[in-house]
């Protein structure tokens, strides 16, 4: 059976990460518009390489793409039901082009308590049947897998790059060996059982500042999403440089440096944006633009401070 929709006016939404033992929940939202992208289907039916190729094409060609992240700590505080609604809202908030219909994969209207509820159609297997929902499942899966691969460096020994936090035999063995990390969902039964055996939660074995930096970047990404930015990439790297967050809004690409300080005394995180650092940021932005095409772009800085990881300053445009 085939179903045809006018993709110009549809927002397709799907999530990834509902079932893993570790890591965030991520929603994708996509309006394809008039983009012609061959090979869209349920992300689970694609190879990793094919998903990554399609994700790049979706970001380049679709009329709008949004990603809604819900952190492990938020999952623990809210519970899965509320976390799903939050992630769905965050992804949809990044869609700024006109649309008439929202199609959600599944049978539950996660937006029913919002003003968008009446526009929602829920559909089982929509990620297989509706191209925009397929696209949403692909960008969400690729974004989450990339994030979990990064966490493999922060929490070595767990194999996050291989299983992305899902409950594999190798993951269970790693938990028995290394204990529960702060990336694990402590409300999930297998993790709760381990915590019941030992209430000590082991900290990551790598440098603490890396863990802090990742948490600050999570907060910054959520802040940008709430401000209507679309997070295009996180921790974009080459051998020569790195960009914390690449975001887009109103046709402008923002290269965002995230700086964390325990306090804002002595200038806080902004004090770290020295002329040398600014040159490094400019060089990284130019390399990204060379690879992705010249567009209107600017450098930005977000300062995160304190034990509660609060956004204390957002400099939308840094003078070069």
C-alpha positions as CSV (number, residue, x, y, z in Angstrom):
1,X,0.0,0.0,0.0
2,X,1.3,3.4,-0.9
3,X,0.2,6.8,0.6
4,X,0.8,10.1,-1.0
5,X,1.0,13.3,0.9
6,X,1.7,16.9,-0.1
7,X,5.1,17.1,1.6
8,X,5.2,20.9,1.1
9,X,2.9,21.5,4.0
10,X,3.7,18.6,6.4
11,X,6.0,18.5,9.5
12,X,7.1,14.9,10.0
13,X,8.2,14.1,13.6
14,X,9.9,11.0,15.0
15,X,12.1,10.2,18.0
16,X,15.1,8.0,18.8
17,X,16.4,6.9,22.1
18,X,13.2,5.9,24.0
19,X,14.6,2.5,25.0
20,X,18.4,2.8,25.7
21,X,19.8,2.4,29.1
22,X,22.0,5.5,28.6
23,X,22.0,8.8,26.8
24,X,19.5,11.4,25.7
25,X,16.2,11.3,23.9
26,X,16.2,13.0,20.5
27,X,13.3,14.1,18.3
28,X,13.6,15.0,14.7
29,X,11.2,17.4,12.9
30,X,11.4,17.9,9.1
31,X,9.5,19.8,6.5
32,X,10.7,18.5,3.2
33,X,9.1,21.2,1.1
34,X,9.9,20.6,-2.6
35,X,13.1,18.7,-1.8
36,X,13.5,15.5,-3.8
37,X,15.5,13.1,-1.7
38,X,15.8,9.5,-2.9
39,X,15.9,6.6,-0.5
40,X,14.0,8.0,2.5
41,X,12.6,5.2,4.7
42,X,12.6,4.1,8.4
43,X,16.1,4.9,9.7
44,X,16.3,1.4,11.2
45,X,16.2,-0.1,7.7
46,X,19.3,1.8,6.6
47,X,22.9,1.2,7.1
48,X,24.9,3.6,9.3
49,X,26.7,5.0,6.2
50,X,23.5,5.5,4.2
51,X,21.8,7.2,7.2
52,X,24.7,9.6,7.5
53,X,24.7,10.4,3.7
54,X,20.9,11.0,3.8
55,X,21.1,13.2,6.9
56,X,23.5,15.5,5.2
57,X,21.2,15.8,2.2
58,X,18.2,16.4,4.4
59,X,19.9,19.2,6.3
60,X,21.0,20.8,3.0
61,X,17.7,20.4,1.0
62,X,14.8,20.3,3.4
63,X,12.7,23.4,3.9
64,X,13.3,23.1,7.7
65,X,14.9,20.7,10.1
66,X,14.6,20.7,13.9
67,X,16.2,18.5,16.7
68,X,14.7,18.3,20.2
69,X,17.1,17.0,22.8
70,X,16.1,15.8,26.3
71,X,19.0,15.1,28.6
72,X,19.4,12.1,30.9
73,X,18.9,14.4,34.0
74,X,15.6,15.7,32.5
75,X,14.5,12.2,31.7
76,X,15.1,11.3,35.4
77,X,13.2,14.3,36.6
78,X,10.2,14.2,34.3
79,X,9.7,10.6,33.5
80,X,9.4,9.2,30.0
81,X,5.9,10.4,29.2
82,X,6.6,14.1,29.9
83,X,10.1,13.8,28.4
84,X,8.6,12.6,25.1
85,X,6.3,15.6,25.0
86,X,9.1,18.0,25.9
87,X,11.4,16.6,23.2
88,X,8.6,16.8,20.6
89,X,7.9,20.4,21.4
90,X,11.6,21.4,21.3
91,X,11.9,19.9,17.8
92,X,8.8,21.5,16.5
93,X,9.8,24.9,17.9
94,X,12.7,25.0,15.5
95,X,10.3,24.7,12.5
96,X,9.7,28.3,11.3
97,X,8.4,27.7,7.8
98,X,4.6,27.5,7.2
99,X,2.9,24.1,7.5
100,X,-0.7,22.8,7.7
101,X,-0.3,19.4,9.2
102,X,1.9,17.6,11.8
103,X,2.4,13.8,11.4
104,X,3.8,12.0,14.4
105,X,5.1,8.5,14.2
106,X,3.2,6.3,16.7
107,X,-0.3,6.4,18.2
108,X,0.0,9.1,20.9
109,X,-0.5,12.8,20.3
110,X,2.5,14.2,22.2
111,X,1.3,17.7,21.5
112,X,-2.3,17.3,22.6
113,X,-1.8,19.8,25.5
114,X,-0.4,22.5,23.3
115,X,-1.9,24.8,20.7
116,X,-0.4,22.5,18.0
117,X,-2.5,19.5,19.1
118,X,-5.3,20.0,16.6
119,X,-2.9,19.9,13.7
120,X,-1.5,16.5,14.7
121,X,-2.1,13.2,12.9
122,X,-0.6,10.1,14.7
123,X,0.3,7.2,12.5
124,X,1.8,3.8,13.3
125,X,4.8,3.1,11.0
126,X,4.8,6.7,9.7
127,X,8.6,6.6,9.6
128,X,8.1,4.0,6.8
129,X,5.1,5.5,5.0
130,X,5.6,9.3,5.1
131,X,8.8,10.7,3.6
132,X,9.0,13.7,6.0
133,X,8.7,11.4,9.0
134,X,11.3,9.1,7.5
135,X,13.6,12.1,7.2
136,X,12.9,13.1,10.8
137,X,13.8,9.6,12.0
138,X,17.1,9.7,10.0
139,X,18.3,13.1,11.3
140,X,17.4,12.2,14.9
141,X,19.2,8.8,14.7
142,X,22.3,10.2,13.1
143,X,22.5,13.1,15.6
144,X,22.1,10.8,18.6
145,X,24.5,8.2,17.4
146,X,27.1,10.9,16.8
147,X,26.6,12.2,20.3
148,X,26.9,8.8,21.9
149,X,30.1,8.1,19.9
150,X,31.6,11.3,21.4
151,X,30.6,10.0,24.9
152,X,32.8,6.9,24.2
153,X,35.8,9.2,24.8
154,X,34.3,10.7,28.0
155,X,33.2,7.4,29.5
156,X,35.7,4.8,28.1
157,X,35.0,1.2,28.6
158,X,31.3,1.2,28.1
159,X,31.3,0.9,24.3
160,X,28.8,3.7,23.6
161,X,30.1,4.2,20.1
162,X,29.1,0.6,19.3
163,X,25.7,0.2,21.0
164,X,24.7,3.9,21.5
165,X,23.4,3.1,25.0
166,X,21.1,0.3,24.1
167,X,20.9,-2.8,26.3
168,X,23.3,-5.2,24.6
169,X,25.2,-8.1,26.3
170,X,28.4,-6.1,25.9
171,X,26.8,-3.1,27.6
172,X,25.6,-5.2,30.5
173,X,29.1,-6.6,30.9
174,X,30.6,-3.2,30.9
175,X,28.2,-2.0,33.6
176,X,29.1,-5.0,35.8
177,X,32.8,-4.1,35.3
178,X,32.7,-0.3,35.5
179,X,29.6,0.5,37.4
180,X,26.9,3.0,36.5
181,X,28.1,6.3,34.9
182,X,26.2,9.7,35.1
183,X,25.2,9.1,31.5
184,X,23.0,6.1,32.5
185,X,19.3,6.3,33.1
186,X,19.0,5.4,36.7
187,X,15.2,4.9,36.6
188,X,15.5,2.0,34.0
189,X,15.2,-1.4,35.6
190,X,18.6,-2.9,34.7
191,X,20.4,0.3,35.9
192,X,18.2,0.5,39.0
193,X,19.0,-3.1,39.8
194,X,22.7,-2.4,39.6
195,X,22.3,0.7,41.8
196,X,20.4,-1.5,44.3
197,X,23.5,-3.7,44.5
198,X,25.8,-0.8,44.9
199,X,24.6,2.7,45.6
200,X,27.9,4.3,44.5
201,X,27.7,5.8,41.1
202,X,31.0,5.8,39.5
203,X,32.3,9.0,37.9
204,X,33.8,9.1,34.5
205,X,37.4,8.0,34.5
206,X,38.6,10.7,32.1
207,X,39.3,14.4,32.7
208,X,36.4,16.0,34.7
209,X,36.5,19.2,32.6
210,X,35.5,17.2,29.5
211,X,32.3,16.0,31.3
212,X,31.6,19.5,32.5
213,X,32.1,20.8,28.9
214,X,29.6,18.3,27.5
215,X,27.0,19.3,30.1
216,X,27.5,23.0,29.3
217,X,27.1,22.3,25.6
218,X,23.9,20.4,26.3
219,X,22.5,23.4,28.2
220,X,23.7,25.8,25.4
221,X,22.1,23.6,22.7
222,X,18.8,23.6,24.5
223,X,19.0,27.3,25.1
224,X,19.5,27.9,21.4
225,X,16.6,25.6,20.5
226,X,14.3,27.6,22.8
227,X,15.4,30.8,21.1
228,X,14.3,29.4,17.7
229,X,17.7,28.3,16.4
230,X,18.2,25.1,14.6
231,X,21.2,23.1,15.9
232,X,22.9,21.9,12.7
233,X,25.9,20.1,14.3
234,X,27.6,19.6,17.6
235,X,31.3,19.1,18.3
236,X,32.2,19.4,14.6
237,X,35.8,18.5,14.3
238,X,38.7,18.3,11.9
239,X,42.3,17.5,12.8
240,X,43.0,21.2,12.9
241,X,40.0,22.6,14.7
242,X,36.7,22.2,16.5
243,X,33.3,24.0,16.7
244,X,31.2,23.4,19.7
245,X,27.8,24.1,18.1
246,X,26.8,25.1,14.5
247,X,23.3,26.6,14.6
248,X,21.1,28.3,12.0
249,X,18.3,30.9,12.2
250,X,16.7,33.2,9.6
251,X,19.2,32.3,6.9
252,X,22.3,32.9,9.1
253,X,24.7,30.2,10.3
254,X,26.1,30.8,13.8
255,X,29.4,29.2,15.0
256,X,28.9,29.0,18.7
257,X,31.7,28.7,21.2
258,X,30.5,27.4,24.6
259,X,32.5,28.5,27.7
260,X,31.8,27.2,31.2
261,X,33.0,28.7,34.4
262,X,32.2,27.7,37.9
263,X,31.6,31.4,38.7
264,X,31.5,34.6,36.7
265,X,34.2,36.3,38.8
266,X,37.2,37.6,36.9
267,X,35.2,37.9,33.7
268,X,33.7,34.4,33.6
269,X,33.7,32.4,30.4
270,X,33.8,35.4,28.1
271,X,37.2,36.3,29.4
272,X,38.5,33.2,27.6
273,X,37.7,34.7,24.2
274,X,41.1,36.2,23.7
275,X,42.3,37.5,20.3
276,X,44.1,34.2,19.9
277,X,41.0,32.2,20.6
278,X,39.0,34.5,18.2
279,X,41.5,33.7,15.4
280,X,41.0,30.0,16.1
281,X,37.2,30.4,16.0
282,X,37.4,32.3,12.7
283,X,39.7,29.7,11.1
284,X,37.3,26.9,12.2
285,X,34.4,28.7,10.7
286,X,36.1,29.3,7.4
287,X,37.0,25.6,7.1
288,X,33.3,24.6,7.8
289,X,32.1,27.1,5.2
290,X,34.6,25.8,2.6
291,X,33.2,22.3,3.1
292,X,29.5,23.2,3.3
293,X,29.3,26.3,1.0
294,X,29.5,30.0,1.6
295,X,26.5,31.4,3.5
296,X,25.8,34.4,5.8
297,X,27.6,33.5,9.0
298,X,28.8,34.9,12.3
299,X,30.7,33.9,15.4
300,X,28.8,33.6,18.7
301,X,29.6,32.8,22.3
302,X,27.5,31.4,25.1
303,X,28.7,31.5,28.7
304,X,27.5,28.9,31.1
305,X,28.2,29.2,34.8
306,X,27.6,27.8,38.2
307,X,26.8,24.4,39.6
308,X,23.3,24.7,38.0
309,X,24.7,25.4,34.6
310,X,22.9,28.6,33.9
311,X,23.2,30.7,30.8
312,X,24.8,33.9,32.0
313,X,25.6,35.6,28.7
314,X,24.8,35.1,25.0
315,X,26.9,37.2,22.6
316,X,25.1,36.6,19.3
317,X,27.8,38.3,17.2
318,X,31.4,38.5,18.1
319,X,33.4,41.2,16.4
320,X,36.4,39.7,14.5
